[in-house]
Each structure stands twice: as structure tokens, then as C-alpha cells.
């Protein structure tokens, strides 16, 4: 027997219509590359999104066709988020930080007919356009007065398109499993692969993001959206904020610490999300400024961080300097991305500050809507005892069933589990702690050494800005850890022995790196993760040479 309940499709348009109707005057604040602040509202963004949908129809972009963006976080980019998806087309957010060859590959692979771009990306557009014959038009995200000179065919002006368009009277209704957005993995090994999200998965994911033990967005929040809109749907913020009616503050390309602080203060931001690199830079800038800034003016209460693990010292500085709780979240492009969030349990009430940080450095507990399990190399399930180390697998309502156009072959096992490529433990309370990527794990004398744990401990040294640990071949132990350290600017650099002594008091002796190399900077992927493939290539054979 079926229940007697209405069955309305879960569509992104329902989020946009809700925000426009119930939170229509709530602000959408955007800062352009010149630092000029633009103020809009949910009602205005929704109206312009319907006008954009009319413009896409006039251009001949059919239902289900992908539309690409090369853009920073702005109100116009947000209009594309809503206008493209709600009209049944597919929003393909292209990461402009990828190598041009990768950008060419994914735009060709996605078969994008139109590319909407910020004027700041004119050099990139001119570089790639000759190799993209299937792109029928390039739309500059500006008005006529600010149109750049671009050497491409069929250059269009965004504001002129909207002005000439007939807006949709209402969003179309269609199957909730219809494709909505398309993101590509960063492609650190091989070509990037496409992840095609559905309306259903995005709406369910937004529910999970808004939950009280997740990002806990409410209509009273002001969110500084530091995570780029081209990173895995900006962690669902464009959809979850609409669901909750939260104010959105879109910072554009300027993510320097002073600009972030200005927006946090000026816009009364209560929460913000971004990768640890942004927050490390912010805290490094804040440290000498604390005595001159009026920090009491900040309303910031929560910062959520993902992409890579936030160092313990970062969590403690947010707590001690700003009274801010850092919420550690984890996921992948393939999981939309939210899988775990590090919210406290009742058992943490009254816990000491160190015990609370012990919880915060972990990746968190799985949110409702996904499942997790650990397996050994033979695929056998491992207990969630906080000690057993195994490969982490995931399945759920916003986890991929396969990559776009079948790239990568079969992605799930027989029971529908996706291999994350991460090595982890899960404790009895459900908190996940990643110990490494499968490709990065250090196997020394038959035992695993966690590069992530050594990195996080190293960064807690007061003179260290960033650290990376890689496996280097060893004639006796198979592999040993090599520690690469970027000293904190403006301080006397630590010595190798100081770093080793610091670690010796905190980790097992056999985990101690065999060498410490000081570097001016460390390479990162387009999504802000340490690029360990480049480090392994550069330091291959280092221990044999140094020994």
C-alpha cells in the first residue's frame, strides 16, 4: 500500500522560488574585481535568473544542454546558477585555476555551446577559444560600458542579453532526476572526469547542509562565500542559502586577508567556508594586527573548512583569537561534496578545550543521506573502533553512480559503494579520521605511517607556515617519510633538529621523518590541495642521495 501524500519533484527552482517569496528582500552582496560593492536581493536575483533563462532560449540553448562559466563569486554567477539549472539546462562551472590544457579538455568533453566569463579571464579566453570550435558564443559578464576587447567570434554582452530577453513567467516542471550541474575532478592523475549532479541530489544535499548538526544555516545568517562557486557547487551554499534565506556575501577574486576581514566586519558575517590555505593566510595576517583591530565588531561565530585537514593550530587560533568554532567538513566532488561534518555530541558538553580540538581535527561524522564503511585490502569490513585502518567507502543519495560519458569505467562495487581513495579510521562515535590517500600512504617496514598526522603536527610549530610529507624509497624499510617545511614569513626559520625534537615529543619514534627539507613554497592543485605528485617526482631518491 502506498501513502496518500503528494509527490512534488525536488527541483532547484523550488529553492529559488521559496527564497524569492519568503526572503525576497534578504541581501545578496557582491564585490567586483575593482572592489566596488553591488547589492541585490533574492527577489531580484530570481527575476534576473528568469530573464537569463529567456536569453538562453533566444540563443537556442536547448533543454539539457550544458552552459559553461569561467567566473568568480558574484551576483551574476549566482544568476547563472539559478537561471541555467531551473530552466532545465546544465550548469558547467569550469575551474579557471586548472591548466589551460585541462580547461580545453573539459569544455570539449562537456560540449559546451556557450561560455560565460568574467572580463578578468580575457587572456585565458583568447588562449583557448581557437581550440574550441564547438563554442557558439562567448558572453562577457558585464554591461556594455565595461565590455572588454576580446579576440573571439560571437562576443556577447551579458547585460544586453538580459535586457533584450523575455523572462519566463514560471519555471518549467520536469523529472527531479534531470541533470542540473556538471563539475570536473581536478585531474591530478589522468584527465579530469565529469560529475553530473541531478536536481534531486542537489535539493537533498541542501537539506543536509542546512541541518543543525551540519552547517546550520538560518535566515539570520550572513554567509561569506569564500569557497569558489566553481568548487563542487560551492559546497551547496547557493542552494542551502536559498533554502534557509541566509544572506550571501560573494567576495569576487580578492581573497587576501584584509579584503576578507573587511567583508566579515562590514557585512556582519556570522559564518564562512573555505579551504585551509585561505584561513592560514588570514590568521597569519591577523596575528600582528590583533592589537590594532577592533575584533569585537566581528559577528563571526562559525567557520567551516574542507578540502584538506585544518591544522590543530588553526583551530586553536580561531578559538582563542576570535571566539570562532571551526567546523571541519569532508567530502569529494563525487559526493556533491558533503559526507561528514565535525559537530559536537552531547558527550562534548563541558569537555576541555584540548578534548574538543581532538574532535575538531577529525573529519567528522557522516550526515544523514550517506553511508560509510571501512574495508581491508581484501574488501572485508573493518570495525569502527578508532584503531582499525582501512580504505574508506561511501554510498548515498548524492554520491555518483558513474562519471559523465562513462569515463573511468565502472566506479562502484557490486553493492553500490564508491571507493574514496582515502585511508581512514572511524571511532565508536562515528568520527572519521583520514590518515592518508591510498596513493600517498607511507609503508615503512610493513606498517603504515600517516603523512597527514605528521603534517598537522608540524604546522602546529609556531615557526611553520605549511608542511608536506611524502614517501621516499628506502633500501631497508621500503619507504620512509620525508618532511618538507615552508617556514612562516617574518620569523627566524627553525632548524631541522628543532623540527625533529618538536615531533619526537608527539609521535612514535619510527614515524619520525628521516630528513627535513626547507622550501620557499609548496605546490598545490587547482583546488588548494598539496600537489604531492610533483613533490614525489622532485625528491625521488632523496634519502639515497642525502645518505
C-alpha positions in Angstrom: 0.0 0.0 0.0 1.4 3.5 -0.9 0.9 6.5 1.3 -1.6 9.2 0.3 0.9 12.0 0.1 1.5 14.4 -2.8 4.7 13.7 -4.8 6.2 17.0 -5.9 9.5 16.9 -7.8 12.6 18.1 -5.9 13.8 20.8 -8.2 16.3 23.7 -7.7 13.6 26.1 -8.9 11.6 25.3 -5.7 14.5 26.7 -3.7 14.8 29.8 -5.8 11.0 30.5 -5.7 11.0 29.9 -2.0 13.8 32.3 -1.4 12.2 35.0 -3.6 8.8 34.6 -1.9 9.8 34.2 1.7 13.1 36.0 1.9 12.8 38.3 -1.1 14.5 41.3 0.5 17.3 39.4 2.0 20.6 40.7 0.6 22.9 39.2 -2.0 26.1 41.2 -1.7 28.8 41.0 -4.4 32.2 42.7 -4.7 33.6 43.1 -8.2 37.3 42.9 -9.1 37.7 46.7 -8.6 36.4 46.4 -5.0 33.0 48.0 -5.8 30.2 46.6 -3.7 26.9 45.6 -5.5 23.8 44.9 -3.5 20.9 42.8 -4.8 18.2 40.6 -3.2 16.9 37.1 -3.6 13.8 38.5 -5.4 16.0 40.5 -7.8 18.3 37.6 -8.5 15.4 35.2 -9.1 13.8 37.7 -11.5 17.0 38.2 -13.4 17.5 34.4 -13.5 14.2 34.0 -15.3 15.3 36.7 -17.7 18.5 34.8 -18.2 16.5 31.6 -19.0 14.7 33.6 -21.7 18.0 34.8 -23.1 19.3 31.2 -23.3 16.2 30.1 -25.1 16.7 33.0 -27.6 20.3 31.8 -28.2 19.0 28.4 -29.0 20.4 26.6 -25.9 18.1 23.6 -25.6 16.8 21.8 -22.5 19.5 19.5 -21.1 22.4 21.3 -22.9 25.4 22.4 -20.8 26.4 26.1 -20.3 29.9 26.8 -19.1 31.1 29.5 -16.7 34.6 30.9 -16.1 33.8 33.2 -13.2 34.5 34.2 -9.7 31.9 34.5 -6.9 29.5 37.2 -7.9 25.8 38.0 -8.2 25.9 37.4 -12.0 27.5 34.0 -11.5 24.7 33.2 -8.9 22.1 34.2 -11.5 23.7 31.6 -13.8 23.5 29.0 -11.0 19.7 29.6 -10.9 18.8 30.6 -14.4 20.6 27.7 -16.1 19.6 24.9 -13.8 16.0 26.0 -13.1 15.2 26.1 -16.8 16.4 22.5 -17.3 19.8 23.2 -18.7 23.1 22.1 -17.2 25.4 24.5 -15.4 29.1 23.6 -16.0 31.3 25.6 -13.7 34.8 25.5 -15.1 37.7 25.9 -12.6 39.9 28.7 -14.1 42.8 27.7 -12.0 43.3 24.5 -14.0 46.0 24.3 -16.6 44.7 25.7 -20.0 45.1 22.2 -21.5 42.7 20.8 -18.8 40.2 23.6 -19.4 40.3 22.8 -23.1 39.7 19.1 -22.4 36.7 19.6 -20.1 34.9 22.2 -22.3 35.4 20.0 -25.3 34.3 16.9 -23.3 31.2 18.7 -21.9 30.4 20.0 -25.4 29.6 23.5 -24.0 27.9 25.7 -26.6 28.2 29.0 -24.7 30.8 30.1 -22.2 30.0 33.0 -19.8 33.2 34.6 -18.5 34.4 37.4 -16.2 36.4 40.1 -18.1 39.3 39.2 -15.9 39.7 36.0 -17.9 40.0 37.6 -21.3 43.7 36.4 -21.7 42.6 32.8 -20.9 39.6 33.0 -23.2 41.7 34.3 -26.1 44.2 31.5 -25.5 41.6 28.6 -25.5 39.0 29.9 -27.9 40.8 28.9 -31.2 40.8 25.3 -29.9 37.0 25.3 -29.1 35.2 25.4 -32.4 32.0 23.9 -30.9 31.6 27.0 -28.6 29.0 29.1 -30.5 29.3 32.2 -28.3 31.3 33.9 -25.5 29.4 36.0 -23.1 31.2 38.7 -21.0 29.7 39.0 -17.5 29.4 42.8 -17.6 27.4 45.7 -19.0 28.0 47.4 -22.4 30.1 50.2 -20.8 32.6 47.7 -19.5 32.8 45.3 -22.4 36.4 44.1 -22.9 38.1 43.8 -26.3 38.3 40.0 -26.9 39.6 38.3 -30.0 36.9 35.7 -30.3 34.0 35.1 -32.6 30.4 36.0 -31.5 31.3 38.0 -28.4 28.1 38.9 -26.4 27.3 41.2 -23.5 25.6 39.7 -20.5 23.5 42.7 -19.6 22.5 43.3 -23.2 21.3 39.7 -23.4 19.2 40.1 -20.3 17.8 43.5 -21.3 16.6 42.0 -24.7 15.2 38.8 -23.2 11.6 37.9 -22.4 11.7 36.5 -18.8 10.0 33.2 -18.1 6.6 33.6 -16.4 7.3 30.5 -14.3 9.9 27.8 -14.1 9.2 24.6 -16.1 8.4 21.4 -14.2 10.3 18.2 -15.1 11.7 15.0 -13.6 13.7 15.6 -10.5 16.4 13.2 -11.7 17.2 15.6 -14.6 20.8 16.8 -14.7 21.4 20.1 -13.0 25.1 20.9 -12.7 28.4 19.5 -14.0 31.7 19.6 -12.2 35.0 18.0 -13.2 37.5 16.5 -10.8 40.9 18.2 -10.6 42.6 15.5 -12.6 45.7 15.0 -10.6 46.0 11.6 -12.3 44.9 11.5 -15.9 42.2 13.7 -17.4 39.6 15.3 -15.3 36.3 13.3 -15.0 32.9 14.8 -15.1 30.4 14.5 -12.2 26.9 15.2 -13.2 24.5 16.1 -10.4 20.7 15.9 -10.5 18.1 18.3 -9.2 17.0 15.6 -6.7 20.6 15.1 -5.4 21.1 18.9 -5.0 17.9 19.5 -3.1 18.6 16.6 -0.7 22.2 17.8 -0.3 20.9 21.3 0.6 18.7 19.8 3.3 21.8 18.0 4.7 23.9 21.2 4.6 21.2 23.2 6.4 20.8 20.6 9.2 21.6 21.8 12.8 24.5 19.4 13.1 25.8 20.4 9.7 26.4 24.0 8.5 23.2 25.0 10.4 22.3 27.9 8.0 19.3 30.0 9.1 17.6 33.2 7.8 19.6 35.1 10.5 22.9 34.1 9.0 25.2 36.2 6.8 27.5 33.8 4.8 30.8 34.9 3.4 31.1 32.5 0.5 34.9 32.1 0.3 34.8 28.7 -1.4 34.6 29.4 -5.1 31.4 28.7 -7.0 33.4 26.5 -9.3 34.4 24.1 -6.5 31.9 21.3 -6.2 28.8 23.5 -6.3 30.4 25.8 -3.7 29.7 23.1 -1.1 25.9 23.6 -1.7 25.9 27.2 -0.4 24.0 28.7 -3.4 21.2 26.1 -2.8 21.3 25.8 1.0 21.4 29.5 1.5 18.3 29.9 -0.7 16.6 27.1 1.3 17.3 28.9 4.6 17.0 32.5 3.4 20.5 33.3 4.6 22.3 36.5 3.3 25.1 35.7 0.9 28.3 37.7 0.6 30.2 37.0 -2.6 33.8 38.3 -2.5 34.9 38.1 -6.1 38.5 37.3 -6.8 40.0 39.2 -3.9 40.6 36.7 -1.2 43.5 38.4 0.5 43.2 38.6 4.4 42.5 42.3 4.5 39.7 42.0 2.0 38.2 39.0 3.8 38.3 40.9 7.2 36.6 44.0 5.6 33.7 41.9 4.3 33.3 40.0 7.6 33.1 43.2 9.5 31.1 45.3 7.0 28.5 42.7 6.2 28.1 41.2 9.7 29.0 37.8 8.5 28.2 35.1 11.0 29.7 32.1 9.2 32.1 31.5 6.3 33.5 28.5 4.4 36.8 27.9 2.6 39.9 25.8 2.2 42.5 25.8 5.0 45.0 27.7 2.8 42.8 30.8 2.8 42.3 30.6 6.6 46.1 30.1 7.2 46.8 33.2 5.3 44.0 35.1 7.1 45.3 34.1 10.5 49.0 34.9 9.6 47.8 38.4 8.6 45.6 38.7 11.7 48.3 37.8 14.2 50.3 41.0 14.2 47.1 43.1 13.6 45.1 41.9 16.7 46.1 44.7 18.9 45.1 47.4 16.5 41.9 45.9 15.1 38.6 46.1 16.9 37.7 42.4 16.8 34.6 43.0 18.9 32.9 44.3 15.8 33.0 40.9 14.2 29.9 38.8 14.4 31.6 35.6 13.1 30.7 32.5 15.1 31.5 29.6 12.8 34.0 28.9 10.1 33.7 25.6 8.1 36.7 24.3 6.4 37.3 21.5 3.9 39.4 20.3 1.0 42.3 19.4 3.3 42.5 18.9 7.0 42.8 22.1 9.0 45.9 22.1 11.3 45.3 21.9 15.0 47.0 25.3 15.5 44.5 26.9 13.1 41.5 25.6 15.1 43.0 26.9 18.3 43.8 30.3 16.9 40.2 30.8 15.6 39.0 29.8 19.1 41.5 31.9 21.1 41.7 35.0 19.0 38.2 35.3 17.7 36.0 33.0 19.7 35.1 31.2 16.5 34.3 27.5 16.3 35.9 25.8 13.3 33.7 23.1 11.8 35.7 20.5 9.9 33.8 19.0 6.9 34.8 16.4 4.4 33.7 15.2 1.0 34.6 14.9 -2.6 33.4 16.3 -6.0 31.9 12.8 -6.4 29.8 13.2 -3.3 28.4 16.7 -4.1 30.5 17.1 -1.7 29.2 16.8 1.8 29.8 13.5 3.6 31.0 14.3 7.2 30.8 17.3 9.5 32.6 17.6 12.8 29.8 18.8 15.0 30.0 18.0 18.8 27.9 15.4 20.5 26.3 15.8 24.0 29.3 14.0 25.4 31.4 17.0 24.4 29.3 19.4 26.7 31.8 20.6 29.3 34.7 19.0 27.6 38.0 20.7 28.0 39.4 22.8 25.1 42.0 20.1 24.2 39.4 17.3 24.1 37.2 19.5 21.8 40.1 20.2 19.4 40.8 16.4 19.4 37.4 16.0 17.9 37.6 19.0 15.5 40.8 17.8 13.8 38.9 14.7 12.7 36.8 14.8 9.5 33.6 14.5 11.4 30.6 12.2 11.5 28.5 11.2 8.4 25.5 13.3 7.7 22.1 11.7 7.1 21.7 10.7 3.5 25.1 8.9 3.0 26.7 5.8 4.5 30.3 5.0 5.2 32.3 1.8 5.8 36.0 0.7 6.1 37.4 -2.3 4.3 40.7 -4.1 4.4 42.8 -4.8 1.2 40.6 -7.9 0.6 37.4 -5.9 0.8 36.4 -7.2 4.3 34.5 -4.8 6.5 36.6 -3.4 9.5 35.2 -2.4 12.9 34.6 1.3 13.8 36.8 1.1 16.8 39.1 4.1 16.1 42.0 1.9 15.7 41.4 -0.3 12.6 42.8 1.4 9.5 41.3 0.7 6.1 40.0 2.1 2.8 37.0 4.4 3.2 34.0 3.7 1.0 30.8 5.8 0.6 27.3 5.5 -0.9 24.2 7.6 -0.7 21.6 9.9 -2.3 24.2 12.5 -3.6 27.1 10.1 -4.5 27.8 9.4 -8.1 26.8 6.2 -9.8 29.3 6.8 -12.6 31.3 9.5 -14.3 30.0 11.6 -17.2 30.0 9.8 -20.5 31.3 6.6 -18.8 34.8 7.9 -18.3 36.8 5.9 -15.8 34.8 2.7 -16.4 33.0 1.1 -13.5 33.1 3.2 -10.4 31.0 1.3 -7.9 31.4 -2.2 -6.4 28.7 -4.8 -6.5 26.9 -3.3 -3.5 27.0 0.2 -4.8 29.9 1.5 -2.7 32.3 4.2 -4.1 35.9 3.9 -3.2 37.1 7.3 -1.9 40.8 6.6 -2.3 41.2 7.6 1.3 42.7 5.6 4.2 40.9 6.2 7.5 39.7 5.1 10.9 36.2 5.5 12.3 35.8 5.7 16.0 32.8 4.3 18.0 31.1 7.7 18.0 31.3 7.7 14.2 34.0 10.3 13.8 36.1 9.7 10.7 39.8 10.4 10.7 41.6 10.3 7.4 45.2 9.1 7.8 46.2 9.3 4.1 45.3 9.0 0.5 45.9 5.4 -0.7 48.4 6.8 -3.2 50.1 8.9 -0.5 50.3 6.4 2.3 53.8 5.6 3.6 54.5 1.9 4.0 57.6 1.5 6.2 58.7 -2.0 7.3 55.2 -3.3 6.7 53.5 -0.6 8.8 51.5 2.4 7.7 52.7 6.0 8.6 50.2 8.8 8.4 51.6 11.7 6.4 48.5 13.8 7.3 49.1 13.5 11.0 52.8 14.4 10.7 51.9 17.4 8.6 49.3 18.7 11.0 51.6 18.3 14.0 54.4 20.1 12.1 52.2 23.1 11.2 51.4 23.5 14.9 55.0 24.5 15.4 55.0 28.4 15.8 57.6 28.9 13.1 56.0 26.7 10.4 53.6 28.0 7.8 52.9 24.8 5.8 54.3 21.3 5.6 54.1 18.3 3.4 55.2 14.7 4.0 55.9 12.3 1.2 57.1 8.7 0.9 60.7 8.3 -0.3 62.2 5.0 -1.2 64.5 3.4 1.4 66.8 0.4 0.8 65.9 -1.3 4.1 62.4 -0.1 5.2 60.8 0.1 1.7 59.6 3.7 2.3 60.4 6.4 4.8 58.8 9.8 5.4 60.5 13.0 4.1 59.2 16.2 5.6 59.1 19.4 3.5 58.6 22.6 5.6 57.7 26.1 4.5 58.8 28.4 7.3 56.5 31.2 8.5 57.4 34.5 6.9 58.8 37.3 9.2 60.2 34.8 11.7 63.6 33.2 12.1 63.4 29.9 10.3 63.6 26.8 12.6 66.4 24.3 12.2 66.0 20.7 11.2 66.8 19.5 14.7 64.2 21.8 16.2 61.5 20.4 14.0 62.5 16.8 14.8 62.7 17.4 18.5 59.3 19.0 18.3 57.8 16.0 16.6 59.7 13.5 18.8 57.6 14.5 21.7 54.4 13.9 19.8 54.7 10.8 17.6 56.2 7.4 17.7 60.0 7.3 17.1 59.6 5.1 14.0 57.3 7.8 12.5 60.0 10.5 12.7 60.9 11.8 9.2 64.3 10.7 8.0 65.1 14.2 6.8 63.6 17.7 6.8 63.9 20.0 3.8 63.1 23.7 4.0 61.4 25.2 0.9 60.2 28.7 -0.1 56.8 27.4 -1.1 54.8 24.1 -1.7 52.9 23.3 -4.9 49.1 23.0 -4.8 46.4 21.7 -7.1 43.7 23.9 -8.6 41.5 23.1 -5.6 44.1 24.0 -3.0 45.4 20.6 -2.1 49.1 19.8 -1.8 50.4 18.5 -5.1 52.3 15.5 -3.8 52.8 14.0 -7.3 55.1 16.9 -8.1 56.9 16.6 -4.8 57.5 12.8 -5.2 58.9 13.4 -8.6 61.2 16.2 -7.4 62.5 14.3 -4.4 62.6 10.8 -5.8 65.7 9.1 -4.4 66.4 11.9 -1.9 67.3 9.7 1.0 69.6 7.6 -1.1 71.3 10.8 -2.3 71.4 12.6 1.1 72.6 9.5 2.8 
